């Protein structure tokens, strides 16, 4: 069962912009943190940005000043605005929810989305 649904990936030229969005598939009781990770071909998955329920953010050095993560706690969604994209930003982007408790569950767990492809052409 898909727990997180991502959208917004695609093909863009270097210098362009894309916006990724991620939503939960079921009604949520609480989520600690939500974030975006990416995995380039032949490389390990890496953190891009994360935001806590209180709004604190953390970014990878490579995206600081270009990417902005935001969160709608009422709708349990997280977005990633990506500007000034570079070819090295190419990869599969994954949404992650940490410490997520669904209304139908009595426990918290971490969930991943299925991934969305971002390709930046130079």
HELIX and SHEET records of a PDB file:
HELIX    1   1 UNK A   61  UNK A   63  5                                   3    
HELIX    2   2 UNK A   87  UNK A   89  5                                   3    
SHEET    1   A 4 UNK A   4  UNK A   7  0                                        
SHEET    2   A 4 UNK A  18  UNK A  24 -1                                        
SHEET    3   A 4 UNK A  77  UNK A  82 -1                                        
SHEET    4   A 4 UNK A  67  UNK A  72 -1                                        
SHEET    1   B 4 UNK A  10  UNK A  13  0                                        
SHEET    2   B 4 UNK A 116  UNK A 121  1                                        
SHEET    3   B 4 UNK A  91  UNK A 102 -1                                        
SHEET    4   B 4 UNK A  28  UNK A  30 -1                                        
SHEET    1   C 6 UNK A  10  UNK A  13  0                                        
SHEET    2   C 6 UNK A 116  UNK A 121  1                                        
SHEET    3   C 6 UNK A  91  UNK A 102 -1                                        
SHEET    4   C 6 UNK A  33  UNK A  39 -1                                        
SHEET    5   C 6 UNK A  46  UNK A  52 -1                                        
SHEET    6   C 6 UNK A  57  UNK A  59 -1                                        
SHEET    1   D 4 UNK A  10  UNK A  13  0                                        
SHEET    2   D 4 UNK A 116  UNK A 121  1                                        
SHEET    3   D 4 UNK A  91  UNK A 102 -1                                        
SHEET    4   D 4 UNK A 109  UNK A 112 -1                                        
END                                                                             
